[in-house]
């Protein structure tokens, strides 16, 4: 099979190449997925799991990418709940070869059925963004109807999903981003928008939950916006400045088959719309990883044509 591999962490995207690899092996409770579309996180070439296995041993050349949509091609011993030929989507493991390949091995618990009327490219844009947004808002932020949430990066892959989920939950949503993001954020359902290039973040006022995807100075300044009893949630980096009378949470997204199934249902019903930006073939994955490259929505790699 063909896959994108990386061999040198210092080379960055320039070290990525389209390579012939052996067909993956299905371990116990694994599924082999024929990948139709794949998503990735631009910063994952800096993650330790990209380069080492769970025991810390070097595993290069490795295959990046941790989001996929495709069809079950093979079941490992003991795998239940899925069948060969079934459409699925979800997450690959952090310390194993990923989704930028024609076939990949995934723990079955990290996958959920994909409705027949949802295309693979759209589905591949959802797993990490959808789970991250849900867990940030409701599991960690404890957001409830009638509250106010501020979502940084409201037009980005994660932020755009968070805006939609928060809006449907009956909360007031304040989005932030660049000047060019205003129309997108408001169109997704944000009630207000703060332009981080020309407006003061502090003018957003107090909120019950801040969801940060940016880090740095923006994360530090967001602390002042959290009203007493509120929560600051971030996926960017550990919190340095904590709310005076509130909670602060830094977390890494966790797989959740039941939640993936719920998100797929929302996708099918038109209640959730991932922002898909550029769609590129597998051979052009390195271009999509290029540093400083910014496109609206989520970049998706098309590996095979839809079934």
Backbone as CSV, one residue per row, in Angstrom:
resi,resn,N_x,N_y,N_z,CA_x,CA_y,CA_z,C_x,C_y,C_z
1,UNK,0.843,-1.191,0.000,0.000,0.000,0.000,0.881,1.245,0.000
2,UNK,0.263,2.390,-0.309,0.985,3.653,-0.265,0.585,4.461,0.965
3,UNK,1.557,5.189,1.490,1.318,6.004,2.678,2.295,7.162,2.690
4,UNK,1.930,8.222,3.394,2.853,9.320,3.658,3.675,8.951,4.888
5,UNK,4.995,9.017,4.786,5.842,8.698,5.930,6.749,9.882,6.253
6,UNK,7.160,9.935,7.524,8.131,10.931,7.984,9.261,10.177,8.676
7,UNK,10.500,10.607,8.420,11.657,9.907,8.959,12.516,10.778,9.863
8,UNK,12.452,12.072,9.702,13.359,12.981,10.415,12.548,14.118,11.018
9,UNK,12.490,14.179,12.343,11.679,15.208,12.986,12.217,16.614,12.761
10,UNK,13.479,16.737,12.451,14.069,18.050,12.201,13.768,18.573,10.802
11,UNK,13.352,17.691,9.904,13.114,18.086,8.513,11.737,18.716,8.319
12,UNK,10.804,18.476,9.251,9.462,19.014,9.108,8.748,18.429,7.898
13,UNK,7.801,19.162,7.315,7.062,18.657,6.157,7.968,18.287,4.977
14,UNK,9.153,18.912,4.893,10.067,18.578,3.804,10.548,17.137,3.896
15,UNK,10.454,16.548,5.083,10.874,15.168,5.268,9.781,14.154,5.017
16,UNK,8.620,14.605,4.548,7.513,13.696,4.265,7.599,13.203,2.827
17,UNK,7.237,11.946,2.619,7.274,11.389,1.263,6.208,10.316,1.107
18,UNK,5.777,10.114,-0.133,4.835,9.047,-0.458,5.629,7.767,-0.630
19,UNK,5.311,6.748,0.173,6.145,5.558,0.283,5.296,4.299,0.155
20,UNK,5.889,3.235,-0.336,5.247,1.915,-0.324,5.542,1.237,1.003
21,UNK,4.498,0.821,1.715,4.636,0.154,3.002,3.888,-1.175,2.970
22,UNK,4.262,-2.114,3.846,3.496,-3.359,3.949,2.087,-3.095,4.452
23,UNK,1.181,-3.963,4.062,-0.195,-3.870,4.560,-0.176,-4.012,6.079
24,UNK,-0.934,-3.182,6.817,-0.887,-3.244,8.275,-1.464,-4.542,8.832
25,UNK,-1.006,-4.904,10.019,-1.475,-6.111,10.704,-2.573,-5.739,11.687
26,UNK,-3.623,-6.537,11.737,-4.723,-6.300,12.671,-4.468,-7.060,13.959
27,UNK,-4.087,-6.348,15.013,-3.884,-6.967,16.313,-5.236,-7.239,16.969
28,UNK,-5.208,-7.811,18.150,-6.440,-8.114,18.871,-7.242,-6.830,19.105
29,UNK,-8.542,-6.896,18.817,-9.472,-5.770,18.965,-9.196,-4.619,18.002
30,UNK,-8.414,-4.896,16.959,-8.143,-3.899,15.927,-9.120,-4.019,14.767
31,UNK,-9.156,-2.959,13.977,-9.852,-2.943,12.697,-8.870,-2.416,11.656
32,UNK,-8.821,-3.050,10.493,-8.096,-2.480,9.362,-9.100,-1.687,8.530
33,UNK,-8.833,-0.397,8.374,-9.732,0.477,7.626,-9.110,0.818,6.283
34,UNK,-9.882,0.659,5.227,-9.493,1.207,3.929,-9.860,2.679,3.965
35,UNK,-8.855,3.539,3.991,-9.069,4.965,4.219,-9.566,5.636,2.935
36,UNK,-10.649,6.376,3.058,-11.147,7.175,1.938,-10.732,8.637,2.074
37,UNK,-10.749,9.152,3.313,-10.342,10.535,3.558,-9.698,10.618,4.930
38,UNK,-8.753,11.543,5.070,-7.993,11.642,6.318,-7.817,13.100,6.712
39,UNK,-7.771,13.333,8.011,-7.481,14.655,8.545,-6.234,14.593,9.399
40,UNK,-5.677,15.756,9.684,-4.445,15.821,10.461,-4.430,17.117,11.247
41,UNK,-3.524,17.197,12.216,-3.290,18.412,12.984,-1.930,18.954,12.590
42,UNK,-1.829,20.208,12.133,-0.542,20.712,11.625,0.621,20.554,12.595
43,UNK,0.369,20.639,13.888,1.461,20.558,14.851,1.862,19.165,15.249
44,UNK,1.276,18.140,14.645,1.538,16.793,15.143,2.948,16.282,14.846
45,UNK,3.665,16.938,13.937,5.055,16.527,13.719,5.924,16.865,14.927
46,UNK,5.405,17.667,15.844,6.130,17.988,17.076,5.721,17.092,18.241
47,UNK,4.731,16.234,18.048,4.258,15.377,19.136,5.200,14.194,19.326
48,UNK,5.537,13.828,20.568,6.393,12.661,20.802,5.834,11.380,20.191
49,UNK,4.493,11.230,20.233,3.892,10.015,19.712,4.055,9.826,18.219
50,UNK,4.371,10.886,17.506,4.626,10.748,16.066,5.905,9.974,15.800
51,UNK,6.810,9.983,16.768,8.142,9.424,16.550,8.440,8.184,17.384
52,UNK,7.669,7.949,18.434,7.942,6.796,19.307,6.668,6.023,19.588
53,UNK,6.830,4.754,19.986,5.668,3.957,20.362,5.346,4.168,21.835
54,UNK,4.421,3.379,22.374,3.980,3.579,23.746,5.094,3.323,24.754
55,UNK,6.082,2.545,24.368,7.216,2.253,25.259,8.350,3.257,25.090
56,UNK,8.149,4.262,24.231,9.178,5.263,24.015,10.232,4.881,23.003
57,UNK,10.034,3.781,22.272,11.002,3.325,21.279,10.751,3.997,19.930
58,UNK,11.822,4.271,19.211,11.717,4.894,17.895,10.892,4.022,16.962
59,UNK,9.967,4.645,16.242,9.135,3.878,15.315,9.142,4.476,13.908
60,UNK,10.143,5.267,13.588,10.233,5.821,12.248,10.669,4.739,11.260
61,UNK,10.261,4.821,9.996,9.393,5.862,9.438,7.948,5.687,9.918
62,UNK,7.328,6.784,10.294,5.969,6.725,10.813,5.007,7.429,9.859
63,UNK,3.742,7.071,9.992,2.678,7.636,9.162,1.876,8.616,10.009
64,UNK,1.850,9.906,9.673,1.076,10.878,10.460,-0.408,10.821,10.131
65,UNK,-1.170,11.716,10.774,-2.608,11.778,10.559,-3.355,10.993,11.627
66,UNK,-4.390,11.603,12.227,-5.119,10.915,13.294,-6.630,10.973,13.126
67,UNK,-7.116,11.411,11.977,-8.550,11.401,11.698,-8.774,10.658,10.396
68,UNK,-9.852,9.897,10.342,-10.103,9.140,9.106,-11.579,8.858,8.935
69,UNK,-11.921,8.593,7.690,-13.223,8.063,7.335,-12.987,7.039,6.241
70,UNK,-13.641,5.910,6.345,-13.395,4.863,5.362,-14.299,3.667,5.575
71,UNK,-13.803,2.502,5.180,-14.595,1.272,5.203,-13.779,0.178,5.880
72,UNK,-14.427,-0.599,6.731,-13.752,-1.705,7.410,-13.345,-2.763,6.396
73,UNK,-12.043,-3.063,6.354,-11.528,-4.064,5.418,-11.217,-5.393,6.088
74,UNK,-10.965,-5.364,7.398,-10.542,-6.578,8.105,-10.746,-6.370,9.598
75,UNK,-11.093,-7.446,10.290,-11.260,-7.410,11.735,-10.172,-8.220,12.414
76,UNK,-9.587,-7.675,13.473,-8.641,-8.431,14.268,-9.356,-9.405,15.191
77,UNK,-8.592,-10.298,15.800,-9.161,-11.290,16.705,-9.874,-10.600,17.865
78,UNK,-11.102,-11.033,18.145,-11.837,-10.500,19.279,-12.560,-9.193,19.018
79,UNK,-12.452,-8.650,17.822,-13.107,-7.371,17.534,-14.610,-7.566,17.403
80,UNK,-15.367,-6.740,18.097,-16.830,-6.808,18.042,-17.394,-5.416,17.785
81,UNK,-18.656,-5.396,17.372,-19.362,-4.131,17.196,-19.243,-3.520,15.824
82,UNK,-18.353,-4.041,14.982,-18.182,-3.554,13.613,-18.099,-4.746,12.672
83,UNK,-18.373,-4.532,11.390,-18.347,-5.612,10.415,-17.552,-5.206,9.183
84,UNK,-17.021,-6.192,8.478,-16.301,-5.934,7.236,-17.255,-5.296,6.223
85,UNK,-16.791,-4.247,5.563,-17.608,-3.522,4.603,-18.377,-2.355,5.194
86,UNK,-18.342,-2.204,6.502,-19.081,-1.124,7.156,-18.360,0.211,7.027
87,UNK,-19.100,1.273,6.790,-18.547,2.628,6.751,-18.316,3.109,8.184
88,UNK,-17.121,3.641,8.447,-16.768,4.087,9.790,-15.964,5.384,9.713
89,UNK,-15.885,6.057,10.864,-14.992,7.202,10.963,-14.524,7.294,12.404
90,UNK,-13.410,8.013,12.631,-12.920,8.139,13.995,-11.462,8.530,14.056
91,UNK,-10.797,8.066,15.128,-9.420,8.463,15.432,-8.484,7.286,15.355
92,UNK,-7.289,7.511,14.839,-6.230,6.511,14.962,-5.491,6.746,16.281
93,UNK,-4.711,5.766,16.698,-3.993,5.855,17.963,-2.863,6.874,17.860
94,UNK,-2.533,7.506,18.987,-1.516,8.563,18.993,-0.122,8.021,18.733
95,UNK,0.174,6.785,19.117,1.543,6.263,19.029,1.675,5.117,18.034
96,UNK,0.776,5.054,17.048,0.869,4.063,15.968,0.730,4.796,14.641
97,UNK,0.996,4.076,13.563,0.844,4.682,12.253,-0.575,5.196,12.067
98,UNK,-0.672,6.355,11.384,-1.933,7.065,11.324,-2.698,6.908,10.034
99,UNK,-3.437,7.961,9.676,-4.471,7.869,8.655,-4.039,8.287,7.257
100,UNK,-2.840,8.860,7.096,-2.400,9.278,5.756,-1.830,8.079,5.005
101,UNK,-2.698,7.111,4.786,-2.320,5.845,4.162,-3.558,5.216,3.539
102,UNK,-3.340,4.298,2.608,-4.472,3.629,1.985,-5.181,2.689,2.952
103,UNK,-4.432,2.110,3.884,-5.000,1.246,4.919,-4.317,1.576,6.244
104,UNK,-5.060,1.463,7.338,-4.449,1.681,8.645,-5.141,0.822,9.685
105,UNK,-4.382,0.428,10.720,-4.921,-0.364,11.824,-5.356,0.572,12.940
106,UNK,-6.563,0.379,13.442,-7.140,1.250,14.466,-7.807,0.381,15.529
107,UNK,-7.714,0.785,16.778,-8.492,0.121,17.817,-9.967,0.336,17.529
108,UNK,-10.740,-0.739,17.571,-12.154,-0.660,17.205,-12.912,0.344,18.063
109,UNK,-12.519,0.494,19.329,-13.228,1.411,20.227,-13.086,2.870,19.816
110,UNK,-12.143,3.166,18.922,-11.914,4.538,18.471,-12.713,4.893,17.229
111,UNK,-13.562,3.969,16.761,-14.328,4.167,15.537,-15.820,4.098,15.822
112,UNK,-16.589,4.805,15.000,-18.050,4.759,15.088,-18.622,4.570,13.688
113,UNK,-19.810,3.969,13.579,-20.446,3.822,12.268,-20.713,5.187,11.634
114,UNK,-20.579,5.239,10.313,-20.833,6.463,9.559,-22.063,6.261,8.691
115,UNK,-23.071,7.128,8.836,-24.279,6.987,8.009,-23.954,7.001,6.515
116,UNK,-24.749,6.295,5.748,-24.489,6.142,4.319,-24.578,7.455,3.559
117,UNK,-25.341,8.409,4.079,-25.516,9.658,3.349,-24.576,10.762,3.797
118,UNK,-23.530,10.424,4.536,-22.491,11.386,4.905,-21.230,11.050,4.124
119,UNK,-20.704,11.998,3.358,-19.539,11.696,2.537,-18.275,11.638,3.394
120,UNK,-17.297,10.898,2.915,-16.088,10.636,3.692,-15.260,11.897,3.945
121,UNK,-15.196,12.799,2.979,-14.395,14.019,3.169,-14.951,14.842,4.321
122,UNK,-16.255,15.023,4.360,-16.866,15.775,5.453,-16.648,15.079,6.784
123,UNK,-16.806,13.763,6.808,-16.638,13.004,8.049,-15.213,13.094,8.578
124,UNK,-14.228,13.082,7.686,-12.831,13.117,8.120,-12.455,14.429,8.780
125,UNK,-13.257,15.465,8.571,-12.984,16.771,9.183,-13.518,16.865,10.604
126,UNK,-14.217,15.836,11.076,-14.956,15.964,12.326,-14.359,15.300,13.569
127,UNK,-13.674,14.147,13.493,-13.372,13.411,14.733,-12.660,14.206,15.817
128,UNK,-11.484,14.758,15.547,-10.756,15.485,16.587,-11.468,16.790,16.925
129,UNK,-11.880,17.536,15.906,-12.548,18.812,16.152,-13.835,18.619,16.933
130,UNK,-14.630,17.633,16.536,-15.906,17.400,17.199,-15.761,16.945,18.634
131,UNK,-14.897,15.949,18.851,-14.699,15.460,20.219,-14.060,16.525,21.102
132,UNK,-13.088,17.252,20.549,-12.427,18.304,21.334,-13.420,19.377,21.757
133,UNK,-14.233,19.832,20.819,-15.203,20.873,21.130,-16.203,20.398,22.177
134,UNK,-16.720,19.193,22.005,-17.707,18.674,22.962,-17.093,18.541,24.355
135,UNK,-15.926,17.902,24.427,-15.312,17.684,25.730,-14.934,18.996,26.407
136,UNK,-14.486,19.980,25.615,-14.133,21.277,26.190,-15.355,21.979,26.764
137,UNK,-16.423,22.030,26.002,-17.601,22.790,26.412,-18.366,22.123,27.544
138,UNK,-18.626,20.828,27.396,-19.587,20.174,28.283,-18.959,19.270,29.344
139,UNK,-17.898,18.550,28.993,-17.256,17.681,29.990,-16.395,18.494,30.946
140,UNK,-15.586,19.398,30.404,-14.674,20.184,31.236,-15.249,21.560,31.596
141,UNK,-15.893,22.215,30.652,-16.438,23.545,30.904,-17.773,23.536,31.622
142,UNK,-18.472,22.390,31.594,-19.771,22.247,32.260,-20.761,23.318,31.806
143,UNK,-20.693,23.632,30.523,-21.551,24.665,29.942,-23.003,24.221,29.958
144,UNK,-23.916,25.113,30.357,-25.341,24.791,30.405,-26.156,25.896,29.742
145,UNK,-27.392,25.564,29.435,-28.312,26.498,28.783,-28.415,27.812,29.559
146,UNK,-28.368,28.914,28.818,-28.491,30.228,29.424,-27.176,30.875,29.795
147,UNK,-26.086,30.115,29.761,-24.783,30.688,30.077,-24.171,31.342,28.840
148,UNK,-23.024,31.994,29.045,-22.288,32.633,27.945,-20.921,31.989,27.822
149,UNK,-20.528,31.668,26.600,-19.230,31.068,26.329,-18.482,31.906,25.308
150,UNK,-17.189,32.094,25.520,-16.323,32.748,24.544,-15.466,31.678,23.880
151,UNK,-15.517,31.624,22.553,-14.782,30.619,21.782,-13.706,31.310,20.963
152,UNK,-12.451,31.071,21.318,-11.356,31.603,20.511,-11.223,30.793,19.218
153,UNK,-10.780,31.463,18.146,-10.626,30.771,16.871,-11.951,30.243,16.357
154,UNK,-12.996,31.078,16.423,-14.355,30.619,16.145,-14.582,30.176,14.708
155,UNK,-13.695,30.535,13.792,-13.842,30.116,12.397,-12.885,28.983,12.039
156,UNK,-12.149,28.475,13.021,-11.213,27.384,12.775,-11.876,26.026,12.854
157,UNK,-11.077,24.973,12.669,-11.623,23.624,12.653,-12.327,23.250,13.939
158,UNK,-11.699,23.501,15.091,-12.293,23.174,16.387,-13.296,24.243,16.801
159,UNK,-12.898,25.513,16.689,-13.761,26.599,17.133,-15.092,26.643,16.414
160,UNK,-15.097,26.350,15.117,-16.352,26.398,14.363,-17.334,25.342,14.850
161,UNK,-16.827,24.175,15.232,-17.696,23.136,15.785,-18.199,23.559,17.157
162,UNK,-17.310,24.156,17.968,-17.705,24.601,19.300,-18.816,25.639,19.233
163,UNK,-18.719,26.573,18.295,-19.764,27.592,18.143,-21.110,26.925,17.862
164,UNK,-21.126,25.976,16.947,-22.386,25.322,16.589,-22.976,24.517,17.741
165,UNK,-22.116,23.769,18.451,-22.605,22.970,19.579,-23.119,23.856,20.705
166,UNK,-22.388,24.928,20.989,-22.803,25.832,22.059,-24.104,26.533,21.711
167,UNK,-24.247,26.934,20.472,-25.466,27.605,20.025,-26.655,26.674,20.170
168,UNK,-26.503,25.412,19.742,-27.608,24.462,19.831,-27.966,24.163,21.289
169,UNK,-26.999,24.297,22.191,-27.250,24.043,23.612,-27.964,25.198,24.298
170,UNK,-28.261,26.263,23.563,-29.007,27.373,24.131,-28.173,28.340,24.928
171,UNK,-26.918,28.536,24.525,-26.044,29.477,25.219,-25.773,30.687,24.336
172,UNK,-25.313,31.767,24.954,-24.874,32.932,24.198,-23.411,32.716,23.839
173,UNK,-23.074,32.901,22.553,-21.733,32.587,22.061,-21.040,33.847,21.584
174,UNK,-19.850,34.090,22.127,-18.980,35.157,21.652,-17.788,34.498,20.973
175,UNK,-17.592,34.778,19.706,-16.465,34.219,18.975,-15.340,35.224,18.857
176,UNK,-14.116,34.730,18.670,-12.990,35.613,18.394,-12.231,35.078,17.191
177,UNK,-11.408,35.952,16.625,-10.588,35.539,15.490,-10.025,36.752,14.780
178,UNK,-9.591,36.538,13.547,-9.068,37.623,12.732,-10.205,38.365,12.039
179,UNK,-9.860,39.490,11.461,-10.861,40.318,10.795,-11.654,39.520,9.761
180,UNK,-10.955,38.698,8.991,-11.604,37.946,7.919,-12.517,36.843,8.432
181,UNK,-12.458,36.548,9.743,-13.247,35.451,10.301,-14.623,35.873,10.797
182,UNK,-14.879,37.190,10.856,-16.111,37.677,11.468,-17.362,37.086,10.815
183,UNK,-17.454,37.191,9.500,-18.660,36.738,8.815,-18.886,35.249,9.010
184,UNK,-17.801,34.474,8.981,-17.926,33.025,9.169,-18.435,32.696,10.555
185,UNK,-17.847,33.324,11.571,-18.250,33.038,12.952,-19.704,33.418,13.202
186,UNK,-20.103,34.587,12.734,-21.493,35.016,12.915,-22.450,34.124,12.120
187,UNK,-22.010,33.690,10.949,-22.835,32.808,10.138,-23.038,31.441,10.773
188,UNK,-22.084,31.002,11.593,-22.206,29.720,12.288,-23.119,29.804,13.504
189,UNK,-23.443,31.029,13.929,-24.352,31.178,15.052,-23.827,31.971,16.216
190,UNK,-22.600,32.494,16.132,-22.087,33.332,17.215,-22.952,34.580,17.352
191,UNK,-23.211,34.979,18.586,-24.016,36.175,18.836,-23.201,37.448,18.722
192,UNK,-21.923,37.350,18.969,-21.025,38.509,18.893,-19.649,38.018,18.484
193,UNK,-18.807,38.957,18.040,-17.472,38.596,17.560,-16.486,39.667,17.994
194,UNK,-15.323,39.223,18.484,-14.246,40.136,18.850,-13.094,39.929,17.871
195,UNK,-12.747,40.989,17.163,-11.649,40.961,16.203,-10.338,41.132,16.969
196,UNK,-9.548,40.076,17.069,-8.315,40.122,17.851,-7.238,40.977,17.188
197,UNK,-7.467,41.367,15.940,-6.507,42.228,15.248,-6.778,43.707,15.480
198,UNK,-8.024,44.065,15.831,-8.352,45.494,15.929,-9.200,45.862,17.134
199,UNK,-9.650,44.896,17.909,-10.513,45.164,19.057,-9.908,44.605,20.335
200,UNK,-10.331,45.146,21.465,-9.826,44.694,22.755,-10.574,43.444,23.211
201,UNK,-9.815,42.393,23.507,-10.421,41.171,24.014,-11.207,41.442,25.285
202,UNK,-10.677,42.303,26.136,-11.299,42.580,27.426,-12.699,43.188,27.296
203,UNK,-12.997,43.774,26.129,-14.311,44.366,25.917,-15.403,43.315,25.693
204,UNK,-15.011,42.052,25.610,-16.004,40.986,25.442,-16.870,40.826,26.684
205,UNK,-16.368,41.291,27.835,-17.123,41.167,29.073,-16.959,39.813,29.719
206,UNK,-17.579,39.640,30.889,-17.447,38.385,31.625,-18.278,37.267,30.980
207,UNK,-17.725,36.060,31.039,-18.405,34.890,30.477,-18.299,33.738,31.470
208,UNK,-19.149,32.746,31.283,-19.125,31.574,32.161,-18.018,30.595,31.777
209,UNK,-17.759,30.488,30.479,-16.742,29.558,29.990,-15.930,30.242,28.904
210,UNK,-14.613,30.106,28.965,-13.724,30.489,27.865,-13.134,29.199,27.310
211,UNK,-13.245,29.017,25.998,-12.616,27.880,25.329,-11.500,28.422,24.447
212,UNK,-10.263,28.094,24.814,-9.090,28.637,24.130,-8.403,27.567,23.289
213,UNK,-8.043,27.947,22.060,-7.275,27.061,21.183,-5.991,27.740,20.714
214,UNK,-5.696,28.914,21.282,-4.584,29.738,20.798,-3.372,29.686,21.709
215,UNK,-3.580,29.845,23.024,-2.481,29.844,23.980,-1.788,31.195,24.058
216,UNK,-0.630,31.214,24.725,0.179,32.413,24.822,-0.520,33.561,25.519
217,UNK,-0.291,34.763,25.006,-0.840,35.962,25.621,-2.366,35.948,25.640
218,UNK,-2.974,35.438,24.570,-4.435,35.397,24.503,-4.989,34.527,25.631
219,UNK,-4.358,33.400,25.880,-4.782,32.532,26.979,-4.658,33.259,28.316
220,UNK,-3.523,33.907,28.534,-3.301,34.620,29.798,-4.346,35.721,30.003
221,UNK,-4.620,36.496,28.975,-5.576,37.607,29.092,-7.008,37.117,29.246
222,UNK,-7.288,35.918,28.759,-8.651,35.389,28.838,-9.067,35.093,30.265
223,UNK,-8.094,34.908,31.149,-8.407,34.608,32.547,-9.311,35.673,33.156
224,UNK,-9.065,36.930,32.796,-9.824,38.041,33.373,-11.282,38.045,32.932
225,UNK,-11.624,37.296,31.902,-12.990,37.279,31.401,-13.877,36.281,32.127
226,UNK,-13.266,35.367,32.875,-14.028,34.297,33.526,-14.708,34.833,34.776
227,UNK,-16.025,34.808,34.790,-16.751,35.315,35.949,-16.642,34.332,37.118
228,UNK,-16.895,34.750,38.347,-16.785,33.862,39.507,-17.552,32.557,39.308
229,UNK,-16.874,31.457,39.569,-17.476,30.145,39.392,-17.368,29.607,37.985
230,UNK,-16.788,30.384,37.070,-16.672,29.958,35.679,-15.446,29.111,35.423
231,UNK,-15.219,28.790,34.141,-14.137,27.865,33.776,-13.393,28.351,32.539
232,UNK,-12.080,28.279,32.612,-11.208,28.513,31.466,-10.705,27.157,30.989
233,UNK,-11.001,26.807,29.737,-10.603,25.526,29.175,-9.690,25.781,27.983
234,UNK,-8.572,25.077,27.920,-7.650,25.262,26.801,-7.088,23.931,26.333
235,UNK,-6.815,23.862,25.031,-6.121,22.705,24.463,-4.732,23.101,23.973
236,UNK,-4.373,24.384,24.169,-3.136,24.899,23.598,-1.910,24.588,24.446
237,UNK,-2.009,24.792,25.765,-0.868,24.618,26.653,-1.355,24.687,28.096
238,UNK,-0.564,24.208,29.045,-0.961,24.324,30.455,-1.194,25.784,30.841
239,UNK,-2.166,26.002,31.720,-2.557,27.355,32.120,-1.535,27.925,33.094
240,UNK,-1.057,29.138,32.797,-0.105,29.823,33.687,-0.820,30.788,34.634
241,UNK,-1.816,31.485,34.113,-2.566,32.465,34.900,-3.973,31.918,35.102
242,UNK,-4.340,31.645,36.326,-5.614,31.005,36.617,-6.661,32.037,37.036
243,UNK,-7.946,31.769,36.796,-8.995,32.676,37.257,-8.947,32.837,38.774
244,UNK,-9.264,34.044,39.249,-9.210,34.304,40.683,-10.254,33.493,41.440
245,UNK,-11.426,33.305,40.838,-12.506,32.566,41.483,-13.177,31.669,40.452
246,UNK,-12.410,30.712,39.952,-12.931,29.815,38.933,-11.967,28.670,38.691
247,UNK,-12.278,27.873,37.694,-11.476,26.697,37.378,-10.680,26.947,36.106
248,UNK,-9.575,26.208,35.969,-8.774,26.227,34.745,-8.448,24.788,34.371
249,UNK,-8.679,24.427,33.097,-8.486,23.052,32.644,-7.695,23.046,31.343
250,UNK,-6.602,22.299,31.328,-5.878,21.992,30.089,-6.075,20.510,29.828
251,UNK,-6.485,20.131,28.620,-6.751,18.718,28.365,-6.360,18.328,26.947
252,UNK,-6.218,17.028,26.759,-5.984,16.424,25.445,-7.209,15.577,25.121
253,UNK,-7.712,15.686,23.922,-8.929,14.989,23.531,-8.784,13.479,23.716
254,UNK,-9.892,12.834,24.102,-9.917,11.390,24.293,-10.920,10.756,23.341
255,UNK,-10.614,9.566,22.821,-11.578,8.877,21.956,-12.861,8.564,22.720
256,UNK,-13.978,8.540,21.997,-15.273,8.276,22.627,-16.224,7.809,21.531
257,UNK,-16.419,6.494,21.416,-17.239,5.960,20.329,-18.674,6.467,20.404
258,UNK,-19.251,6.498,21.601,-20.640,6.941,21.739,-20.798,8.387,21.292
259,UNK,-19.845,9.243,21.648,-19.940,10.641,21.250,-19.709,10.788,19.748
260,UNK,-18.796,10.005,19.171,-18.594,10.031,17.727,-19.888,9.667,16.998
261,UNK,-20.589,8.662,17.516,-21.853,8.265,16.897,-22.873,9.394,16.982
262,UNK,-22.915,10.087,18.120,-23.823,11.219,18.286,-23.487,12.336,17.299
263,UNK,-22.200,12.641,17.172,-21.778,13.699,16.250,-22.105,13.335,14.807
264,UNK,-21.943,12.053,14.459,-22.278,11.613,13.102,-23.765,11.791,12.827
265,UNK,-24.588,11.550,13.841,-26.022,11.767,13.682,-26.348,13.229,13.461
266,UNK,-25.678,14.110,14.171,-25.886,15.546,13.975,-25.445,15.964,12.567
267,UNK,-24.359,15.349,12.098,-23.868,15.629,10.754,-24.900,15.206,9.716
268,UNK,-25.439,14.014,9.881,-26.440,13.485,8.953,-27.700,14.347,8.923
269,UNK,-28.108,14.851,10.099,-29.339,15.634,10.202,-29.171,17.096,9.812
270,UNK,-27.933,17.502,9.490,-27.688,18.886,9.115,-27.586,19.835,10.284
271,UNK,-27.468,19.302,11.509,-27.357,20.143,12.703,-25.916,20.541,12.980
272,UNK,-24.985,19.959,12.259,-23.566,20.237,12.452,-22.883,20.216,11.091
273,UNK,-22.085,21.252,10.819,-21.433,21.357,9.516,-19.960,21.711,9.702
274,UNK,-19.071,20.722,9.601,-17.641,21.043,9.656,-17.253,21.939,8.495
275,UNK,-16.333,22.844,8.742,-15.838,23.715,7.683,-14.698,23.012,6.962
276,UNK,-14.981,22.489,5.807,-13.951,21.827,5.001,-13.361,22.856,4.059
277,UNK,-12.047,23.057,4.159,-11.371,24.006,3.296,-10.766,23.308,2.095
278,UNK,-9.460,23.228,2.080,-8.758,22.585,0.982,-8.889,21.063,1.049
279,UNK,-9.073,20.439,-0.110,-9.085,18.978,-0.228,-7.984,18.590,-1.205
280,UNK,-7.018,17.815,-0.724,-5.854,17.461,-1.538,-5.686,15.956,-1.624
281,UNK,-5.063,15.474,-2.702,-4.782,14.039,-2.800,-3.652,13.641,-1.861
282,UNK,-3.512,12.355,-1.623,-2.513,11.851,-0.684,-1.108,12.319,-1.041
283,UNK,-0.796,12.364,-2.300,0.555,12.738,-2.727,0.906,14.173,-2.367
284,UNK,-0.106,15.024,-2.081,0.149,16.433,-1.761,0.008,16.729,-0.276
285,UNK,0.054,15.711,0.559,-0.121,15.919,1.995,0.966,16.816,2.574
286,UNK,2.196,16.692,2.081,3.290,17.508,2.617,3.016,19.000,2.417
287,UNK,2.382,19.349,1.305,2.051,20.755,1.043,1.067,21.253,2.086
288,UNK,0.124,20.399,2.464,-0.883,20.793,3.439,-0.279,21.024,4.822
289,UNK,0.837,20.372,5.125,1.505,20.522,6.423,2.423,21.747,6.470
290,UNK,2.633,22.405,5.349,3.620,23.479,5.273,3.403,24.521,6.364
291,UNK,4.464,24.922,7.080,4.319,25.896,8.165,3.854,27.246,7.646
292,UNK,3.016,27.910,8.448,2.518,29.237,8.087,1.377,29.213,7.102
293,UNK,1.006,28.030,6.626,-0.076,27.935,5.667,-1.406,28.034,6.407
294,UNK,-2.256,28.958,5.994,-3.536,29.151,6.667,-4.654,29.228,5.635
295,UNK,-5.593,28.290,5.734,-6.756,28.303,4.851,-8.010,28.210,5.706
296,UNK,-9.118,28.788,5.232,-10.358,28.676,5.999,-10.779,27.216,6.130
297,UNK,-11.236,26.828,7.317,-11.731,25.480,7.512,-10.630,24.439,7.630
298,UNK,-11.036,23.207,7.626,-10.156,22.057,7.837,-9.643,21.518,6.506
299,UNK,-8.342,21.290,6.424,-7.775,20.646,5.239,-7.950,19.138,5.357
300,UNK,-8.472,18.527,4.312,-8.720,17.085,4.300,-7.939,16.464,3.144
301,UNK,-7.369,15.294,3.402,-6.642,14.550,2.371,-7.551,13.452,1.822
302,UNK,-7.820,13.517,0.520,-8.634,12.472,-0.110,-7.713,11.329,-0.515
303,UNK,-7.948,10.159,0.056,-7.078,9.003,-0.198,-7.680,8.106,-1.272
304,UNK,-9.001,7.969,-1.268,-9.692,7.146,-2.267,-11.027,7.784,-2.573
305,UNK,-11.617,7.427,-3.690,-12.924,7.959,-4.042,-13.989,7.368,-3.126
306,UNK,-15.075,8.123,-2.901,-16.169,7.627,-2.064,-16.759,6.355,-2.666
307,UNK,-17.275,5.487,-1.724,-17.920,4.265,-2.204,-19.312,4.578,-2.731
